[in-house]
């Protein structure tokens, strides 16, 4: 039996899918714990989706190894003195996957679609106060803003701002069965819950992404498959049916020691995991109860038990490596672990305690041993008098559920272990400026503070404004930071795979991959 045939059979066994399409020698199989939400960058916020968008679409700007924005589809740009007009000059010869040239009209289409009055992008706020997009000529596009917005340039390097070819407007099934971009990989098919099959874009030219290869990927296809069970992913890695995957985290030390597989741990992820609450109803409309949760949570112990040194406790509402993160400043405002203080706060707020527990729901998304981490937090909360019912769900379902909880005036208290990956403190605006990403806590005072962080061009002044916002959120225990994860983005790589690496903000790059 040929090696290729063994790989075909191995893939079918690993994925439990007898109908798996045959693999060729130049296919990359990347197995992940979950699937994307959509192929439409305006309709979701999960990292699993962002990673795939970065393969299919391209962006005006890219990031260098430090996470700083650099030219990409836009070779250069100018900003007016008043900060209200951005003019971008596009690279020549960029082609969409359907053979049409990518030009200023595609950028205009993307921006206007993000601001569509009937169905705007879920991250519309992160585009800033753009009032118009003008195609000056085929390779020049001008964006006009109603007020200065210093976070626009870094946003245009993120996959939330993926440039959509305007032919998507007429594409049947855009977001589910169609996705026309200009990135290094073209969509062949998406079978929801199973796999995404991508083919190399032979016309691709790399204008700024972190890859040594200046042109099309070396491999023919990239199969992004959903394999929820860690041990099944490991079995596929060992047989060669899978080339790249998140391994079982308990097995990482042994794998590193044996050298059987290469281990890559993402750095500069920009990710922040935190407690948030349904604040519009009892009991979390009471600051004392939110603070009790913060003081009952022993993050250091929980992380060491579950992840060892693969995750880092976080004091700030923005992640390490992001402008404004200051662990000492945030620690002075965040309620620290103190179970006795937590008991006192619960007793004062409602007479709750270990003998009369407060019952709440704890929403947690699947994968990455979060179920076990949630169980540790559940036990810590129980010690002070909070009975937390763990409810596991995929990230897309949880995002919808959190908003639903925030918009529901009655019911049991709800808290969730949320995560966001972002490159700039403007994430705080997206989360907490009215009406808020999940329709959670908002206030006119906080809105004014957040608006200030967007217009200050002086770094010192902006840092001070960001600190004011963080102090507000931490003092009131609205946003309770837990940790910056490395655990979810540990990649095990087959020894024959060369050239795989992970760019800042957890974007795997496959352009350089060879076997």
C-alpha positions in Angstrom: 0.0 0.0 0.0 1.4 3.4 -0.9 2.3 6.1 1.6 -0.2 8.4 0.0 -2.9 5.8 0.4 -2.1 5.4 4.0 -2.4 9.1 4.5 -5.8 9.1 2.9 -7.1 6.3 5.1 -5.5 7.8 8.1 -7.3 11.1 7.5 -10.6 9.4 7.1 -10.1 7.5 10.4 -8.9 10.6 12.3 -11.8 12.7 11.1 -14.4 9.9 11.3 -15.5 10.8 7.8 -15.6 8.0 5.2 -16.4 10.6 2.5 -13.2 12.5 3.1 -11.8 13.9 -0.2 -8.5 12.2 -1.2 -5.4 14.1 -0.2 -2.5 14.8 -2.6 1.1 14.9 -1.7 1.1 18.7 -1.6 -1.8 19.2 0.7 -1.4 20.7 4.2 -3.9 19.4 6.8 -4.4 21.8 9.7 -6.7 20.4 12.5 -8.4 22.7 15.0 -10.7 22.2 17.9 -13.5 24.2 16.4 -14.9 25.6 13.1 -15.4 29.1 11.8 -18.6 31.0 12.3 -18.8 32.5 8.8 -16.6 33.3 5.7 -17.9 36.9 6.0 -15.5 39.1 8.0 -18.4 41.5 8.9 -20.4 38.9 10.7 -18.3 37.4 13.4 -15.5 38.0 15.9 -14.0 34.7 16.8 -10.2 34.0 16.4 -11.0 30.7 14.6 -12.8 32.8 11.9 -10.2 35.5 11.8 -7.4 33.0 11.1 -9.2 31.6 8.0 -10.2 35.1 6.8 -6.4 36.0 6.8 -5.8 33.2 4.4 -8.6 34.0 1.9 -8.6 37.8 2.0 -5.9 40.5 2.2 -5.8 43.8 4.1 -4.7 47.3 3.2 -1.9 47.1 5.8 -0.1 44.2 7.4 1.9 43.8 10.7 5.6 43.3 11.2 7.1 40.9 13.7 6.4 43.4 16.5 2.8 43.8 15.6 3.3 47.3 14.1 1.4 48.2 10.9 3.3 48.3 7.6 2.3 48.7 3.9 0.5 45.8 2.2 -2.2 46.2 -0.4 -1.8 49.9 0.2 1.8 50.7 -0.7 1.7 54.1 1.0 -0.8 56.6 2.6 -1.2 60.1 3.7 -3.2 61.6 6.6 -4.4 65.2 6.5 -3.2 67.6 9.2 -6.6 67.6 10.9 -6.7 63.8 10.9 -10.0 63.6 9.0 -8.8 62.4 5.6 -6.7 59.2 4.8 -5.6 58.7 1.3 -4.3 55.2 0.3 -2.3 54.3 -2.8 -2.9 50.7 -3.8 -0.4 48.2 -5.3 -0.7 47.5 -9.0 -1.6 44.1 -10.4 -3.5 42.7 -7.4 -6.0 40.2 -8.6 -9.2 38.9 -7.0 -9.7 35.1 -7.0 -12.3 35.4 -9.7 -9.8 37.1 -12.1 -11.0 40.6 -11.7 -8.5 43.3 -10.6 -8.6 44.5 -7.0 -8.8 48.3 -7.1 -10.2 51.3 -5.2 -13.8 50.2 -5.9 -13.3 47.0 -3.9 -12.0 49.1 -0.9 -14.9 51.4 -1.3 -17.4 48.5 -1.4 -15.8 46.9 1.7 -16.0 50.1 3.7 -19.5 51.0 2.7 -20.7 47.4 3.4 -19.2 47.7 6.9 -21.4 50.8 7.5 -24.5 49.4 5.9 -27.4 50.9 7.7 -29.5 47.7 7.6 -26.8 45.2 8.4 -23.5 46.8 9.5 -20.3 45.0 10.4 -20.3 43.6 13.9 -17.1 45.5 14.4 -18.4 48.7 12.8 -17.2 50.7 15.8 -13.6 49.7 15.2 -13.6 51.2 11.7 -14.0 54.6 13.5 -16.1 57.5 12.4 -15.7 57.0 8.6 -18.3 59.1 6.8 -17.3 58.4 3.2 -15.1 56.2 1.0 -14.1 57.6 -2.4 -12.4 55.9 -5.3 -10.3 58.8 -6.5 -8.9 56.6 -9.3 -8.4 52.9 -9.8 -5.4 52.8 -7.4 -6.3 55.6 -5.0 -9.0 55.6 -2.3 -9.8 58.3 0.2 -11.5 57.8 3.5 -13.2 60.8 5.2 -13.8 60.8 9.0 -16.1 63.0 11.1 -13.4 63.2 13.8 -9.8 62.1 14.3 -9.4 58.3 15.0 -5.8 57.3 15.9 -6.7 53.5 15.9 -7.6 53.4 12.2 -4.2 52.5 10.9 -3.6 49.5 13.1 -7.2 48.3 12.5 -6.5 48.3 8.7 -3.9 45.6 9.3 -6.4 43.3 11.1 -8.6 40.7 9.4 -11.7 42.4 10.6 -10.8 44.9 7.8 -10.3 42.3 5.1 -10.8 43.8 1.7 -13.7 42.0 0.0 -13.8 42.0 -3.8 -17.0 43.8 -4.9 -18.0 40.8 -7.0 -19.1 39.2 -3.6 -22.1 41.4 -3.9 -23.4 39.2 -6.7 -21.9 35.9 -5.4 -24.6 33.4 -4.4 -24.0 32.2 -0.9 -21.3 34.7 0.1 -20.3 33.9 3.7 -21.3 30.3 3.5 -20.3 28.8 0.1 -18.6 31.7 -1.6 -15.8 34.1 -0.5 -13.9 36.1 -3.1 -10.7 37.7 -1.8 -7.2 38.3 -3.0 -5.3 36.4 -0.4 -2.9 33.5 -0.8 -5.6 30.8 -0.6 -8.8 30.5 -2.5 -12.0 28.9 -1.2 -12.9 25.5 -2.7 -15.5 24.4 -0.2 -16.7 24.7 3.4 -18.5 21.8 5.0 -19.7 23.3 8.3 -18.5 21.5 11.3 -16.1 19.4 9.2 -13.6 21.1 7.0 -12.6 24.1 4.8 -10.7 23.3 1.7 -8.5 26.0 0.2 -6.4 26.0 -3.0 -3.3 28.0 -3.6 -3.9 31.3 -5.4 -1.4 31.2 -8.3 -1.7 34.9 -8.9 -0.8 35.9 -5.3 1.9 38.4 -4.7 2.9 39.1 -1.1 3.1 42.9 -0.6 3.6 43.0 3.2 2.6 39.8 5.1 5.2 38.0 7.3 6.4 35.4 4.8 9.7 35.0 3.0 7.9 33.6 -0.1 7.1 36.6 -2.3 4.5 34.8 -4.4 1.9 32.0 -4.3 2.1 29.3 -1.5 4.4 26.3 -2.3 1.7 23.7 -1.4 -1.4 23.0 -3.6 -4.1 22.9 -1.0 -4.7 23.7 2.7 -7.4 21.6 4.4 -8.6 23.2 7.7 -10.4 20.5 9.5 -12.4 20.4 12.7 -11.2 17.7 15.1 -12.6 18.5 18.6 -10.8 15.7 20.5 -7.2 16.5 21.4 -6.1 12.8 21.4 -7.6 12.3 18.0 -5.6 15.3 16.7 -2.5 13.8 18.3 -3.2 10.4 16.7 -3.5 12.1 13.3 -0.2 14.0 13.8 1.6 10.8 14.6 0.3 8.9 11.6 0.9 11.8 9.2 -2.8 12.3 8.4 -2.5 15.7 10.0 0.5 18.0 9.7 -0.3 20.8 12.0 -2.7 20.9 15.1 -3.1 22.0 18.6 -1.9 19.0 20.7 -3.3 17.8 24.0 -1.8 20.3 26.4 -1.0 17.7 29.0 1.3 16.0 26.4 3.2 19.2 25.4 6.2 18.6 27.8 6.6 15.0 26.7 6.4 16.0 23.0 9.0 18.8 23.5 11.3 16.3 25.3 10.9 13.5 22.7 11.3 15.8 19.7 8.8 13.6 17.9 6.9 16.7 16.8 8.0 20.3 16.6 6.2 22.6 19.1 5.4 26.2 18.2 3.9 28.5 20.9 2.3 31.7 19.6 3.7 35.0 21.0 2.2 38.4 21.1 -1.3 37.0 20.9 -3.0 40.2 21.9 -5.5 38.0 23.7 -7.2 38.7 27.0 -9.5 36.4 28.9 -11.8 38.0 31.4 -14.9 37.7 33.5 -17.9 39.8 32.4 -21.4 39.9 33.7 -25.0 40.5 32.8 -25.1 43.8 34.6 -28.6 44.9 33.9 -30.2 42.6 36.4 -29.5 41.0 39.8 -27.2 40.0 41.2 -24.5 41.5 39.0 -26.0 44.9 38.9 -24.5 45.2 42.4 -20.8 46.1 42.3 -20.2 44.2 45.5 -21.2 40.9 43.9 -19.0 41.5 40.9 -16.1 42.3 43.2 -16.8 39.2 45.2 -16.3 37.1 42.0 -13.0 38.9 41.4 -11.8 38.4 44.9 -12.9 34.7 45.0 -10.9 33.9 41.8 -7.3 32.7 42.4 -6.1 33.0 38.9 -2.4 32.1 39.6 -3.3 28.7 41.2 -5.9 27.9 38.5 -3.5 28.5 35.6 -0.7 26.5 37.2 -3.0 23.6 37.8 -4.4 23.5 34.2 -1.8 25.1 31.9 1.5 25.3 33.9 3.6 28.0 32.3 1.7 28.2 29.0 -0.5 31.1 30.2 0.2 34.3 32.0 -2.0 36.0 34.7 -3.3 39.3 33.4 -4.1 42.4 35.5 -5.2 44.7 32.7 -8.3 44.8 30.4 -5.9 44.9 27.4 -3.3 42.3 26.8 0.5 42.4 27.2 2.2 43.8 24.2 -0.7 46.2 23.5 -0.2 49.9 23.9 -1.2 51.0 27.4 -0.8 47.7 29.2 0.8 48.3 32.6 0.6 45.5 35.1 1.5 47.5 38.1 -1.0 50.2 37.4 -3.8 47.7 36.7 -3.0 45.6 39.8 -3.6 48.7 41.9 -7.2 49.0 40.6 -8.2 45.3 40.1 -9.8 43.5 43.0 -7.2 40.9 44.1 -7.7 37.4 45.4 -9.1 37.6 49.0 -11.7 35.0 49.7 -12.6 36.4 53.2 -13.3 39.8 51.6 -15.4 38.0 49.0 -17.5 36.3 51.7 -18.0 39.6 53.5 -19.1 41.3 50.2 -21.6 38.6 49.4 -23.0 38.6 53.0 -23.5 42.4 52.8 -25.0 42.4 49.4 -27.6 39.6 49.9 -26.9 37.5 52.9 -25.2 34.9 50.7 -22.4 32.6 51.9 -21.3 28.9 51.9 -24.5 27.9 53.8 -26.7 30.0 51.6 -25.1 30.1 48.2 -25.8 32.5 45.4 -26.7 30.5 42.2 -25.5 31.9 38.9 -24.7 30.5 35.4 -21.1 30.5 34.1 -20.8 30.5 30.3 -17.6 29.1 28.9 -16.6 28.3 25.3 -15.3 24.9 24.3 -11.7 23.8 23.6 -8.3 24.4 25.2 -9.1 22.7 28.5 -11.4 25.5 29.4 -13.8 23.0 30.9 -11.2 22.0 33.4 -10.2 25.6 34.1 -13.9 26.5 34.6 -14.2 23.6 37.1 -11.3 25.1 39.2 -12.9 28.5 39.1 -16.3 26.9 40.0 -14.7 25.3 43.1 -13.1 28.6 44.1 -16.4 30.4 43.8 -18.2 27.7 45.8 -15.8 28.3 48.7 -17.1 31.8 49.2 -20.8 31.0 48.6 -21.4 31.2 44.9 -22.8 28.2 43.1 -21.8 28.6 39.5 -23.5 26.3 37.0 -21.0 25.7 34.1 -22.5 25.9 30.6 -20.2 24.9 27.8 -20.8 26.0 24.2 -19.0 27.0 21.0 -17.7 30.6 20.9 -20.3 31.7 18.3 -23.1 30.5 20.4 -21.6 32.0 23.5 -21.3 35.4 21.9 -25.0 35.4 21.0 -25.9 34.1 24.4 -24.0 36.8 26.2 -25.9 39.5 24.3 -29.2 37.7 25.0 -28.4 37.6 28.7 -27.6 41.4 28.7 -30.9 42.2 27.0 -33.0 40.0 29.3 -34.3 41.8 32.4 -35.1 38.7 34.4 -33.6 35.3 35.2 -30.7 33.8 37.1 -27.5 35.7 37.3 -25.1 35.2 34.3 -21.4 35.6 34.1 -19.1 34.4 31.3 -15.4 33.7 30.6 -14.9 35.9 27.5 -11.9 36.4 25.3 -10.9 39.0 22.7 -7.8 39.3 20.6 -6.9 42.9 19.7 -3.9 44.9 18.7 -4.8 48.2 20.2 -6.6 49.6 23.4 -9.5 50.5 21.1 -10.8 47.1 22.0 -12.2 48.8 25.1 -14.3 51.1 22.9 -15.6 48.1 21.0 -16.6 46.3 24.2 -17.9 49.1 26.4 -18.9 52.2 24.4 -22.7 52.5 24.1 -24.4 50.3 23.0 -21.5 47.9 23.6 -20.4 44.8 21.7 -22.8 42.6 23.8 -25.2 45.3 25.0 -23.6 45.2 28.4 -22.6 47.9 30.8 -22.5 51.4 29.4 -22.6 54.9 30.8 -22.3 58.5 29.4 -19.3 59.0 31.7 -17.5 56.0 30.3 -18.5 56.9 26.7 -16.8 60.2 27.0 -13.6 58.6 28.4 -13.5 56.1 25.7 -14.1 58.7 23.0 -11.0 60.6 24.3 -8.8 57.5 23.7 -9.6 57.6 20.0 -8.6 61.2 19.2 -5.4 61.9 21.2 -2.4 61.5 18.9 0.2 62.3 21.5 1.3 58.8 23.0 1.6 60.1 26.6 -1.8 61.8 26.5 -3.4 58.7 24.9 -1.8 56.4 27.5 -3.2 58.5 30.3 -6.7 58.4 28.7 -6.5 54.6 28.3 -5.4 54.3 32.0 -8.5 56.3 33.0 -10.7 53.9 31.2 -9.0 50.8 32.6 -9.2 52.2 36.2 -12.9 52.8 35.7 -13.6 49.3 34.5 -11.4 47.7 37.2 -12.5 49.8 40.1 -16.2 48.8 39.4 -15.3 45.2 38.6 -17.0 45.5 35.2 -14.2 43.9 33.3 -12.2 41.5 35.5 -9.0 40.3 33.7 -7.9 36.7 34.1 -5.0 35.8 31.8 -3.3 36.1 28.5 -3.3 32.7 26.9 -0.6 30.9 25.1 -2.2 27.5 25.7 -4.8 27.7 23.0 -2.2 28.6 20.4 0.3 25.8 20.9 0.9 24.2 17.5 2.4 20.7 17.1 4.0 20.3 13.6 5.1 17.2 11.8 8.9 17.0 11.4 8.7 17.0 7.6 7.0 20.4 7.6 9.2 23.4 7.1 8.4 27.1 7.0 5.4 27.2 9.3 5.2 30.1 11.7 2.7 32.2 13.6 2.5 36.0 13.0 1.5 38.4 15.8 -2.2 38.2 17.0 -2.3 34.4 16.3 -2.3 34.4 12.5 -0.7 31.1 11.2 1.2 31.7 8.0 1.3 28.8 5.4 2.9 30.6 2.4 6.4 29.3 3.3 5.3 25.8 4.1 7.1 22.9 2.3 7.4 19.2 3.0 
